[in-house]
């Protein structure tokens, strides 16, 4: 998994790409979130547009990120979840946990 980070209107947008499989991915994602929290950025959008696969460990990474941001007074929302990954969220009932958007502008506005 690769992480590309940018900031927009006080919101961090993390563009993930590749496969989210756990292991090193977990450490990299957690480190990125901790850095953002240290910088005072508590609202994060995770774009899954370029993610090709998520396994159970990958779902754990996203859940952990969600909890990390919530516990620090922020929020983590998802952007551009593919149909394939959305079906995994439906089966695992995670669609009830994550707020998800198809439009980045709408996602950014949802924090205000």
Secondary structure, DSSP 4 states (H G I P E B T S, - for coil): -EEEEEEETTEEEEEEEEEE-STHHHHHHHHHHHHHHHTT--EEEEEEEEEEEE-HHHHHHHHHHHHHHHHTT-EEEEE---HHHHHHHHHTTGGGTS-EES-HHHHHHTT-
